[in-house]
Amino acid sequence: MTELSHMTREDEAARERLQAATAAMQARTCAWSDVNTGSWNTDGLKAFSGDLANAFSELKGDVRLQEAPGFETIDSSGKSETIYTGPIVRVSARPSAPIQVVMTGHYDTVFPKGTFEGVKDIGNGMLNGPGLADMKGGLCVMLEALKAFEAGPLIDRLGYQIVITPDEEIGNHASSGALTEAARSGAHIGMTYEPAMETGAMSGGRKGSAVFDIVLHGKAAHAGRAKEEGRSAIEAAAELVVGLEGLNGKHEGVTVNVGAIEGGSAVNIVPDLAVVRFGARAPDAEAAGWTTEQVERLFARATGRAGISGHLHGGFYRPPKPRNNAQQAIFDAVRATGQAIGLDLEFVDTGGVCEGNNIFAAGVPNVDTLGVRGGRIHSNEEFVVIDSFAERATLSALILNRLADGRMDGPGIKALMER
C-alpha cells in the first residue's frame, strides 16, 4: 500500500487544480441547491436535468438524457398506479479503455417544493441548505474530479459510465435498470457520491432494504345494526402490524418498521379497507430471504381470516451490500490513497442504503460515500463542510489516477467478487 500513499506528479497536479476550484465548486453547489428537485417534483427534476447535462458536457464524454420508465405504487385506496419521474443523466467515455469505472449519484432530494429553501452560511466553515450534502455537493465533486483526471496524461487508460438518477430518495425504482446496465458494461470498480460523515468517516457494509405495501379487504357493514355481518380490514391489519413488529429481535441484524396504516372512514361503519406500509432491513441475502418468508407468512395469516382478502406488493428493492474480500480490498486501497493527502479514513458499517447496493448486486465492488462531508441530511438542518469540496474531489481524482496507472488493481479487486 506504500505506492498508494505516494504522490506522483499527476497527483500533485490534480490536487493543485482542485484546490483552485474550491470556490467554483461551492458556488455551483449553492446554485444547484436553489433549484428544488424533490423526488415528486417532476417539473423541477426535468428542468434541473438539463442543467446537469450542460455541466457534465464539460467532460470528454458523451452526455444524454434517458427517459425513465414508470414504476408501480399503491395509492391510499389500495389500487395500483404508475408514477413517472425525471430523466436519467447518462455519460459515457472511452468504453474501450483497459480500466472501466461506473460512477453514480442522484439529483433528487427529500424536500418537496416550498418546504426547505435557500442557502445560508451558518459559520464554522459550514453552509446550510437543501441537498448541499445529499447530494448536489457530491455531484460537483464527481464532476471536478473527472475534469482534473482528464486534464492529466492517463486519460486513455480509464473509461467510465456515469448514471445520475432522479429517484434515489424513493428507491431507484425507475432507474435501477440503468444502474445495473452501466455496472455490467465492464466496470471493474464503482464510485458513488453519497455524503461522507462530518468526521470524514465513510460507509462500509450496508444492509439491504425492502419496502412492502399490504392491502387488506374486508366487508363493510353498519357498526350498530349489523356489526356481526362486517369483516374489519383494520382489525386484520392490527394483528398483522403486531406480527410484523414482533419480527424485530428474531433474526440478527433484521429490523422491520411499520410506517403507516391507511383505511377506514366513519366510526359507524365496519372498515372494508386497510393499507399497511412498512420497511425492512437485512444484513445479508440469507437474512433478506428469512424476512421475506416471515412477511409472506404473516400476510397469509391475515388473509386466512374469515372474510378477509388482500394482496402483497414490494420486496427487497436494494439487496444487501455486506463486506466481502473485494469490498475490503477497495476500502483498504481507498484508505491508503487518503493517506497521501493526510486523511485517516474509517469505514463504518451502516443500516442505510444507496445506489452502491445496486452496483454491488450487479457484481461490481464499490465505495459509495465519496461525496462531501456533511450532516443532518434529510432535515432542514442539512449542512456541508466547505473545506471538504477540494478534499473529497482530490481523493476521487487520486483514486482515478491509481486505477489508471495500475497502483490500484481494479481488475484484481473485482476478481475477488467471484471467490
FENPEHU-V593373 format. One line per field, one symbol per residue. ss: DSSP state (a for helix, b for strand, c for the rest). phi: phi as a letter, one per 40 degrees, with the letter a starting at -180 (. if undefined). burial: I if it has 9 or more other C-alpha atoms within 8 Angstrom, else O. A space follows every 10 residues. Layout:
ss->???
phi->???
burial->???
This chain:
ss->ccccccccaa aaaaaaaaaa caaaaaaaaa aaaccccbcc caaaaaaaaa aaaaaacccc cbbbbbcccc bbbbcccccb bbbccccbbb bbbcccccbb bbbbbbccbc cccccccccb bbbccbbbcc caaaaaaaaa aaaaaaaaaa ccccaaabbb bbbbbccaaa cccccaaaaa aaacccccbb bbbccbcccc cbbbbbcbbb bbbbbbbcbc cbccccaaac bcaaaaaaaa aaaaaccccc ccccbbbbbb bbbcccccbc ccbbbbbbbb bbccaaaaaa aaaaaaaaaa aaacccccbb bbbbbbbbcc bcccaaaaaa aaaaaaaaac ccccccbbbb ccccaaaaaa accccbbcbc ccbbbccccc ccbbbccaaa aaaaaaaaaa aaaaacccca aaaaaaaac
phi->.ccccccccc cccccccccc cdcccccccc ccccccbddb ccccccccdc ccdccccccc acbabbcccc bcbbcccgbc bbbbbccccb bbafccccbb bbbbabbcbc bcdgcabgba cbgfgbbbic gdcbaccccc cdcccccccc ccccdccaba bbbbbcaccb hfccbccccc dcccchccbb bbbccccdcg cbcbcbccbb bbbbbbbbbc accccadccc bccccccccc ccccccccgc adgcbbbcca bbhgacccbc cbaabbbaba bacacccccc cccccccccc cccccdgbbi abbhiccbcc bccbcccccc cccccccdcc bgcbcbbbca ccbacdcccc ccgbcabbbc cccaafcgac bdabcdccdc dcccdccccc dccccgcbcd ccccdcccc
burial->OOOIIOIOOI IIIIIOIIIO IIOOIIOIII OOIIOIIIIO IIOIIIOIIO OIIOOIIOIO IOIOIOOIOI IOOIOOOIOO OOOIIIIIII IIIIOOIOII IIIIIIIIIO IIIOOIIOIO OOOOIIIIII IIIIIIIIII IIIIIIIIII OIOIIOIIII IIIIIIIIIO OIIIIIOOII OIIIOOIIII IIIIIIIIOI IIIIIIIIII IIIIIIIIII IIIOOIIOOI IIIIOIIOII IOIIIOIIIO OOIIIIIIOO IOIIOOOOII IIIIIIIIII IIIIIOIIOO IIOIIOOIIO OIIOOOOIII OIOIOIIIII IIIOOIIIII IOIIIIIIII OOOOIOIIOI IOIIIIIIII IIIIIIIIII IIIIIIIOOI OIIIIIOIII IIIIIIIIII IIIIIOIIOI OOIIIIIOO
